[in-house]
Each structure stands twice: as C-alpha cells, then as structure tokens.
Amino acid sequence: MQKDHSNFPAVPSVTGLIHHPYIPPAGFEAPQPGVFKASTVYFPTVAAMRQREWKDKSAYTYGLHGTPTTYLLEERLSALEGGLQCMLVPSGLAALALVALAVLKTGDEVLIPDNAYGPNKALADGELRHFGITHRFYDPMDPDDLSRQITPSTRLVWLEAPGSVSMEFPDLPEMVRHCRERGVLCALDNTWGAGLAFKPFDLLGDGAGGQGSLAVDISAHALTKYPSGGGDVLMGSVITRDAALHLQIKLCHMRLGLGVAANDAETVLRSLPSIGLRYAAHDQTARALAAWWQTQPQCAQLMHPAFEGAPGHAHWQALCDREPGTGLAAGLFSVMIDARFSQAQVDAFCDGLKLFKIGYSWGGPVSLVVPYDIAAMRQAWPGHLKSGTLVRFSTGLESAQDLILDLHQAVQAHLPMA
Ligand SMILES: *Cc1c(COP(=O)(O)O)cnc(C)c1O
C-alpha cells in the first residue's frame, strides 16, 4: 500500500546555518596546526576549478588529493628525510605497494632482499606476479649478488637497512652504487632509520641529494612506527627528490585513491616534534637490553647492528656512526635463543613476559616481543645466522631496568640452562 507523505511535519530550515556568513579572523597561530577535513573543496568559479593547479601544492582540488593538514605533514616529512616531495598513504605497506604499482609494468622484474619486510615479498608473489611482473630475492649481505641479478628487465631494486627481523645491516652505499651504474631505480624501506639514523638521499654525508651525493631514488617509510609513536595510527610515506618520478607516483596515487584521514595526519603532526627524543630513548633502552642478553648463556647470537659481531655491524658503523660513539640505531633487536630450547619453551618465555606485550609493529610506548620462524621466511638458512629460535624485541619507553628485570624473570622461569 502506498504511504501518504503529504502531511509530514515541515523540516526546520537550516539553510542559514549551513551558509552562515561568519568567518573567523585569519592569522590564528598556536603550537599545533589546525585540522582541515574535506572531501569537497570549493572553487570560487568554474573557471578557477578548470584552471586549478594540482601538481605542485599551490592549490587544492579534492580532499583525496591533499588538504593543508596533509600538505604540512608531507613537507615536514620530506625535510626530515632530506627529500623534496612526499606522498602520504594509509599504511607503510601501502607505501611499498604504491612504489611497485607506480614504477612497474608487465614484463618488468623487481629485486627484493631475502630479509625484507615479509608483506613486501607477499605482494611480489601475489598481485605483482598476477600482473606479469617477476621478482627475485638477492642476498642482502652480498652487493655482488645484487649486481649479478640485475638484468635488462630489472626495473626496481628494494633495499632495507637493516632487514626487518634478522637485523642484518647491508652495505647500502655499495648497493645503491650498483643500481646507479646499471640505471635501475632503487627504493629504500626506511622505516628503521626514520630519517634519523642516516640520510637516505645523502648516503656519503657530502651533499644532501645534490651533485656528487649518493642517494636512493625513493624512500618509503611506515609512519605507523616512530613518526606516530603511539601504536594508534597507520600511515606511510613515499619520499623522492626527482620531480618526474614524484609525478609518476602522484598520478598512480590519484588513480588508486590512496587518501589519508586528516585526524590521522594530525596525530602524526603532533608526535613528530618528539621523534628525535623518542628515537634516542628507544635506542638507548634497546642497547641496554641487548647488552644484558649478551651476558646470558641462552643467547646464541645477538642481532643488533650497533653491536660488535652482529651481522653487518661494520656497515652500520660506516653509515650511521661516522663520528664513533654518536651513531643512532632504532629500538629494535633480535636474539637467537640457543637451539637446545624448543619452540614451546621459547613461546612460554614470550608468554611469561609481563611488560613486553605480544604483538606486531613497533615504535609505540609499549615494549613488544614476537618469536619468528626464520626457516619459513628465507630461501635458505642464512650462513651468518646461528641455529636456534629467533625472538625480536622492540623497546618502548619503559625504564630499561624494569624491562631487564622482566626478561630476567621470564628467562629464569622458562629457559633453564641445567
Ligand atoms: C611496519 C613496517 C611496514 C608496514 O607498515 P604498516 O603501516 O604496518 O603497513 C613496512 N616496512 C617495515 C620495515 C615495517 O617495519
């Protein structure tokens, strides 16, 4: 039966409310920038809409393509990493995917370090493979292996320093040199360095991307980690110093619709001023814990790039510690628990920790622990890794002493030596 809509109560008019004439005075300044939220952005006239320049941040077109809030964050992140252009995306993994989709086409090949962030490998084996883009893994500790694997169809080389879980620090400048010589684009997943431990666009420390400097082409970064610092925001960035490459990435970004929410951008803007202090604090705590592990017989191998004997330590020194004793490292390290302990014992140790929570990601205030199955993650067991069960720790901002007491009690309870 047809409903009778004719005698609905009149809707009160809010036209005056929606088109209210009041405009607050310009010139408001405070420590934090305002948050601008929009899908629609107004143009004063149709002609202005048609002429609007969207490529260089001189104007606005649509919320998806940038607001004052996202422009501001992009500029600050570019400055932090020594880049010139930045695109924000909804996660660190989206940053890696954007790079791949922007520069690769059917028939191309991408080279990935065997110790790379796992989901980057999964993307290559999933969508990229379906699109007819091949991939191969290279030995991250052997720049010659990378060089050997570059063929005429190699279009992109991924770099990561250090590897996500096993923490080997590669000879980054040498690998970038190989890419330069062969004319292949190189993209660094710079989540660990965060623009603080080293400068991805000035690897020799002599030119900030200018003439004579050695630079990656692209720095991708999971802002989810240190720039957010809260364990509460997902975001990523893709930073470049080449206008044409940036435009290629920007067009792909537009076509994919990879916008970020203004409130999330604001959260990162709020955390950014303290990133230097937090990074140094995470680093200091991680080194205190790593030093403690070195004294424990349960530790077959310590994987922290700032420690003597750790895989790639000399490369970390050369890139990050040019004035010895001043180098930074993130709050991340792994321990190979001696092979005499079963997976179940190592799991019980992780479960037995009270301050360390079990969970992915890192960079927030809470310390985290995850055991990893290296055999399942690599093509072959790497020669430089001892046998055992790998456990990765990421330090939060708790007191190092409290964290060491926590490690001590869980080791005593679950990893007995006798
Ligand atoms: C966390 C992480 C990512 C992905 O970031 P999300 O925001 O979680 O998608 C990429 N690379 C590295 C090295 C990471 O640690």
The ligand as an ORCA input file, in Angstrom:
! r2SCAN-3c Opt
* xyz 0 1
  C      55.736     -1.948      9.800
  C      56.563     -1.963      8.582
  C      55.992     -1.766      7.329
  C      54.495     -1.640      7.121
  O      53.879     -0.645      7.846
  P      52.294     -0.728      8.157
  O      51.938      0.672      8.447
  O      52.149     -1.673      9.304
  O      51.639     -1.252      6.922
  C      56.830     -1.751      6.231
  N      58.147     -1.934      6.357
  C      58.740     -2.129      7.547
  C      60.209     -2.317      7.615
  C      57.965     -2.158      8.701
  O      58.555     -2.364      9.879
*
